Amino acid sequence: QVQLVESGGGSVQAGGSLRLSCAASGYMYSLPYMAWFRQAPGKEREAVATIDSYGRTGLADSAKGRFTISKDNAKNTMYLQMNSLKPEDSATYYCAASRGWVVDALAPASYNYWGQGTQVTVSS
């Protein structure tokens, strides 16, 4: 069983930056896929960024040019660096991990493990 714990959320003004962290209880290098999702009130959970065990990354169109996903296997920690934040980025951000290789890395159903979420609020 893998446990994921997010941290780093908070309140920031538009144009500001935050770095989210996701600490994994197990050996992160053994997890084929990890991702950051977000969910705003009244909206569906959506993928923001993905990273596989080879370090290959993917970003949602809304995140390209502003967000960076990375991980440090030695620290069992994944990160999401968010720059140039916008009010529409406000949401609860979740980290997720899969037990096996997935067909659709952007689908929440592809992931087996989830953190409890961390709130990000961006004011205009």
Disulfide bonds with the S-S distance in Angstrom:
Cys22-Cys95 2.15
